[in-house]
Amino acid sequence: MTTNAPRPEVLRYTAFSSSPAGGNPAGVVLDATALEDGDMLAVAADLGYSESAFLTALPEGLAGHEGRAYGIRYFSPKAEVPFCGHATVAAALALAERTGPGRLVFATPAGPVPVEVTEEDGTLRATLTSVEPHVEEVTDTDLAEALAALDWPAADLDPAFPPRIAFAGARHLVLAAATRARLADLSYDFARLEALMHRLDLTTVQLVWRESAAVFHVRDPFPVGGVVEDPATGAAAAAFGAYARELGLVPEDAVLTLYQGEDLGRPGELTVTLRAGDPRVRVGGAGARIG
């Protein structure tokens, strides 16, 4: 630790699964007000999860939510990230176990993110609402470099899903596999993909395969965070929902199911909800405490 503050209590939760053995684990520090940046990075690195969430003092200007609003920051083992969906869900679940279900608001570096926590048959479920998303083109040169780093031939892409960079709090390159077998066979050049992602300011690469009209399987390489793959990625799910809607691949009103983590042995399920007239994307799932 870089300060004289005592080592904080680090809670462990998984998001997007009701089983501790599934979904994406995250560390949660409910009071990080005494921690410096280096302290939070050290906690995240020591824990080794893809991201950890740290609740901080509420920024000025977020009035009207006293007792249910929090500042929040996210750290991977290697760096701070602007937004993390699964760590947001984990933090919301940790708070709900202490203060009860209901609406929370997190002041993230990307903007305010409301979260609604409900309970059904003893299982807590959290649904976050993203900041306003956007989608942009990716150059042929950058696409070719991404495919080379992944060792994916261009012919293995699904032509119905044009490659794009999508943002809903963090930037993700969306690439669609033509087959489930292509998605399952993931062995990439860690350093090469990491370098490209730093240059394009990407948080993950969102790899998808469409099973049916509203069901997708996804994987997320995350070398910039110091891990090979993220098991269940709420920020990427939000970005993908925005991407799919903007390109007309799904209706403006839609509920999508994303399965992630199966190939890692940590199955998770993310629900992506799109509403006509509201550009924001809602991502929800169950969660559980670990240990």
C-alpha positions as CSV (number, residue, x, y, z in Angstrom):
1,M,0.0,0.0,0.0
2,T,1.3,3.5,-0.8
3,T,-0.5,5.3,2.0
4,N,-0.8,4.8,5.7
5,A,-4.5,3.7,5.3
6,P,-5.3,0.3,6.7
7,R,-5.7,-2.4,4.0
8,P,-9.4,-2.3,3.0
9,E,-11.8,-5.2,3.2
10,V,-12.2,-6.7,-0.2
11,L,-15.4,-8.5,-0.9
12,R,-15.7,-11.0,-3.8
13,Y,-18.8,-11.4,-5.9
14,T,-19.5,-13.0,-9.2
15,A,-21.8,-11.2,-11.8
16,F,-24.1,-12.7,-14.4
17,S,-24.4,-16.1,-12.7
18,S,-26.3,-17.2,-9.6
19,S,-23.5,-19.7,-8.9
20,P,-20.1,-18.5,-7.5
21,A,-18.5,-20.9,-10.0
22,G,-20.0,-19.1,-13.0
23,G,-20.0,-15.6,-14.4
24,N,-17.3,-13.1,-13.9
25,P,-15.7,-12.5,-10.4
26,A,-15.0,-9.0,-9.2
27,G,-13.5,-7.5,-6.1
28,V,-15.6,-4.8,-4.3
29,V,-14.2,-2.3,-1.8
30,L,-17.2,-0.5,-0.3
31,D,-15.1,2.3,1.2
32,A,-12.1,3.4,-0.9
33,T,-12.2,7.1,0.2
34,A,-8.8,6.7,2.0
35,L,-7.1,4.9,-0.9
36,E,-4.8,6.5,-3.6
37,D,-4.7,5.3,-7.2
38,G,-1.7,3.1,-6.5
39,D,-3.5,1.5,-3.6
40,M,-6.5,0.6,-5.7
41,L,-4.3,-0.8,-8.5
42,A,-2.3,-2.9,-5.9
43,V,-5.6,-4.4,-4.5
44,A,-6.8,-5.2,-8.0
45,A,-3.4,-6.7,-9.0
46,D,-3.2,-8.8,-5.8
47,L,-6.8,-10.1,-6.3
48,G,-6.1,-10.9,-10.0
49,Y,-9.7,-10.6,-11.2
50,S,-10.3,-8.9,-14.5
51,E,-11.6,-5.9,-12.6
52,S,-12.4,-4.6,-9.1
53,A,-14.7,-1.8,-8.1
54,F,-13.9,0.8,-5.5
55,L,-16.6,3.0,-4.0
56,T,-15.4,6.6,-3.5
57,A,-16.9,9.9,-2.3
58,L,-19.9,11.0,-4.3
59,P,-18.9,13.8,-6.7
60,E,-20.6,17.2,-6.4
61,G,-23.6,17.7,-8.6
62,L,-25.2,14.2,-8.2
63,A,-27.8,15.5,-5.8
64,G,-31.2,13.9,-4.9
65,H,-29.8,10.4,-4.4
66,E,-28.6,10.6,-0.8
67,G,-27.8,7.2,0.6
68,R,-28.3,5.4,-2.7
69,A,-25.6,7.1,-4.9
70,Y,-21.9,6.4,-4.9
71,G,-18.7,7.4,-6.7
72,I,-17.1,4.4,-8.3
73,R,-13.8,3.6,-10.0
74,Y,-12.6,0.4,-11.7
75,F,-9.1,-1.2,-11.8
76,S,-7.9,-4.2,-13.7
77,P,-4.6,-5.8,-12.5
78,K,-2.7,-3.4,-14.9
79,A,-4.7,-0.2,-15.2
80,E,-7.8,1.9,-14.4
81,V,-10.7,1.5,-16.8
82,P,-13.5,4.0,-17.4
83,F,-16.4,1.6,-17.0
84,C,-16.9,-2.0,-16.1
85,G,-20.3,-3.7,-16.2
86,H,-19.7,-6.8,-14.2
87,A,-17.9,-4.9,-11.4
88,T,-20.8,-2.5,-11.3
89,V,-23.3,-5.3,-10.9
90,A,-21.0,-6.9,-8.2
91,A,-20.9,-3.6,-6.3
92,A,-24.7,-3.2,-6.6
93,L,-25.3,-6.6,-5.2
94,A,-22.9,-6.1,-2.3
95,L,-24.7,-2.9,-1.4
96,A,-28.2,-4.5,-1.8
97,E,-27.2,-7.2,0.6
98,R,-26.6,-4.5,3.2
99,T,-29.3,-1.9,2.4
100,G,-31.9,-3.9,0.5
101,P,-32.9,-4.0,-3.2
102,G,-33.9,-0.9,-5.1
103,R,-32.4,1.8,-7.3
104,L,-28.8,2.9,-7.0
105,V,-26.8,5.4,-9.0
106,F,-23.0,5.1,-9.6
107,A,-21.0,8.1,-10.7
108,T,-18.5,6.3,-13.0
109,P,-15.7,8.0,-14.9
110,A,-17.8,7.5,-18.0
111,G,-20.9,9.2,-16.5
112,P,-23.8,8.4,-14.2
113,V,-25.0,4.7,-14.4
114,P,-28.3,3.8,-12.6
115,V,-28.7,0.2,-11.4
116,E,-31.9,-1.4,-10.3
117,V,-31.5,-4.4,-7.9
118,T,-34.4,-6.8,-7.5
119,E,-34.8,-10.1,-5.5
120,E,-36.7,-13.1,-6.6
121,D,-36.8,-16.4,-4.7
122,G,-33.7,-15.4,-2.7
123,T,-31.6,-14.5,-5.8
124,L,-30.5,-10.9,-6.3
125,R,-30.5,-9.5,-9.9
126,A,-29.0,-6.2,-11.0
127,T,-29.7,-4.3,-14.2
128,L,-27.6,-1.3,-15.1
129,T,-28.4,1.4,-17.6
130,S,-25.5,2.5,-19.7
131,V,-24.4,6.0,-20.7
132,E,-25.5,7.0,-24.2
133,P,-23.6,4.8,-26.7
134,H,-22.2,5.4,-30.1
135,V,-20.8,3.2,-32.9
136,E,-17.9,4.1,-35.3
137,E,-16.2,2.5,-38.3
138,V,-12.9,0.6,-38.0
139,T,-10.3,1.0,-40.8
140,D,-9.4,-1.8,-43.0
141,T,-5.8,-1.6,-41.7
142,D,-6.9,-1.9,-38.1
143,L,-9.3,-4.7,-38.9
144,A,-6.5,-6.6,-40.7
145,E,-4.2,-6.2,-37.7
146,A,-6.9,-7.4,-35.3
147,L,-7.6,-10.5,-37.4
148,A,-3.8,-11.2,-37.7
149,A,-3.4,-10.9,-33.9
150,L,-6.4,-13.3,-33.4
151,D,-5.2,-15.6,-36.2
152,W,-8.6,-15.4,-37.7
153,P,-8.9,-15.5,-41.5
154,A,-11.3,-12.8,-42.8
155,A,-13.4,-15.6,-44.4
156,D,-14.3,-16.8,-40.8
157,L,-16.2,-13.6,-40.1
158,D,-20.0,-13.4,-40.4
159,P,-20.7,-11.0,-43.3
160,A,-24.0,-10.0,-41.8
161,F,-22.2,-8.3,-38.9
162,P,-19.8,-5.6,-40.1
163,P,-16.9,-4.9,-37.8
164,R,-17.3,-1.8,-35.8
165,I,-16.0,-0.1,-32.6
166,A,-18.9,0.3,-30.2
167,F,-19.0,2.4,-27.0
168,A,-21.4,2.3,-24.0
169,G,-19.0,3.5,-21.3
170,A,-15.9,1.9,-22.8
171,R,-14.7,1.1,-26.3
172,H,-14.9,-2.4,-27.8
173,L,-14.1,-3.8,-31.2
174,V,-17.0,-6.0,-32.3
175,L,-16.2,-9.0,-34.6
176,A,-18.7,-11.7,-35.5
177,A,-17.6,-15.3,-36.1
178,A,-19.4,-17.2,-38.8
179,T,-19.5,-20.4,-36.7
180,R,-19.6,-21.5,-33.1
181,A,-16.4,-23.5,-33.8
182,R,-14.6,-20.4,-34.8
183,L,-15.6,-18.6,-31.6
184,A,-14.6,-21.6,-29.5
185,D,-11.1,-21.8,-31.1
186,L,-9.4,-18.8,-29.5
187,S,-5.6,-18.7,-29.3
188,Y,-4.3,-15.2,-30.0
189,D,-1.1,-13.2,-30.0
190,F,-1.4,-11.4,-26.6
191,A,1.3,-8.7,-27.1
192,R,0.2,-7.9,-30.7
193,L,-3.5,-7.6,-29.8
194,E,-2.6,-5.6,-26.7
195,A,-0.6,-3.1,-28.7
196,L,-3.5,-2.6,-31.2
197,M,-6.0,-2.2,-28.4
198,H,-3.9,0.5,-26.7
199,R,-3.6,2.3,-30.0
200,L,-7.3,2.3,-30.6
201,D,-8.2,2.8,-26.9
202,L,-10.1,-0.4,-26.7
203,T,-11.1,-2.2,-23.4
204,T,-11.9,-5.6,-24.9
205,V,-12.6,-7.2,-28.3
206,Q,-16.2,-8.4,-28.4
207,L,-16.3,-11.7,-30.3
208,V,-19.8,-12.8,-31.1
209,W,-21.7,-15.7,-32.8
210,R,-25.4,-15.5,-33.4
211,E,-27.3,-18.7,-32.4
212,S,-30.7,-17.3,-33.2
213,A,-32.6,-14.0,-33.6
214,A,-32.1,-12.9,-30.0
215,V,-29.4,-15.3,-28.7
216,F,-25.7,-14.8,-29.0
217,H,-22.5,-16.4,-27.6
218,V,-19.7,-14.0,-26.9
219,R,-16.0,-14.0,-25.8
220,D,-13.9,-11.0,-24.8
221,P,-10.1,-11.0,-25.0
222,F,-8.7,-8.5,-22.5
223,P,-4.9,-8.3,-22.8
224,V,-4.9,-4.6,-21.9
225,G,-6.2,-5.6,-18.5
226,G,-3.6,-8.2,-17.9
227,V,-5.8,-11.2,-18.4
228,V,-6.3,-13.4,-21.5
229,E,-10.1,-13.3,-21.5
230,D,-12.9,-11.7,-19.5
231,P,-15.5,-14.3,-18.4
232,A,-18.6,-12.1,-18.6
233,T,-18.4,-8.5,-19.8
234,G,-21.3,-6.1,-19.1
235,A,-19.7,-3.1,-20.7
236,A,-19.1,-5.0,-23.9
237,A,-22.7,-6.4,-23.8
238,A,-24.0,-2.8,-23.6
239,A,-21.8,-1.8,-26.5
240,F,-22.9,-4.8,-28.5
241,G,-26.6,-4.0,-27.9
242,A,-26.0,-0.5,-29.3
243,Y,-24.1,-1.9,-32.2
244,A,-26.8,-4.4,-33.1
245,R,-29.5,-1.9,-32.9
246,E,-27.7,0.8,-34.9
247,L,-26.9,-1.6,-37.7
248,G,-30.5,-2.9,-37.8
249,L,-29.5,-6.4,-36.8
250,V,-32.2,-6.5,-34.0
251,P,-35.4,-4.5,-33.5
252,E,-35.3,-1.2,-31.7
253,D,-37.3,-2.9,-28.9
254,A,-35.6,-6.1,-28.1
255,V,-34.4,-8.4,-25.3
256,L,-31.2,-10.2,-26.2
257,T,-29.5,-13.1,-24.3
258,L,-25.7,-13.3,-24.4
259,Y,-24.0,-16.4,-23.1
260,Q,-20.4,-16.0,-22.1
261,G,-17.8,-17.9,-20.2
262,E,-18.8,-21.4,-21.4
263,D,-15.4,-21.9,-23.1
264,L,-13.7,-20.9,-19.9
265,G,-15.7,-23.2,-17.7
266,R,-17.4,-20.2,-16.0
267,P,-20.8,-20.0,-17.8
268,G,-22.7,-16.7,-17.4
269,E,-25.8,-15.1,-18.9
270,L,-26.3,-11.5,-19.7
271,T,-29.7,-9.9,-20.6
272,V,-29.5,-6.9,-22.9
273,T,-32.6,-4.8,-23.2
274,L,-33.2,-2.2,-25.9
275,R,-36.0,0.3,-25.8
276,A,-37.3,2.3,-28.7
277,G,-36.8,6.0,-28.1
278,D,-34.1,5.5,-25.5
279,P,-30.5,5.3,-26.9
280,R,-29.2,3.8,-23.6
281,V,-28.7,0.0,-23.2
282,R,-29.7,-2.0,-20.2
283,V,-27.7,-5.0,-19.1
284,G,-28.8,-7.3,-16.3
285,G,-28.0,-10.5,-14.6
286,A,-27.9,-12.5,-11.4
287,G,-25.0,-12.6,-9.0
288,A,-23.6,-14.3,-6.0
289,R,-21.1,-13.8,-3.2
290,I,-17.9,-15.8,-3.5
291,G,-16.7,-17.3,-0.2
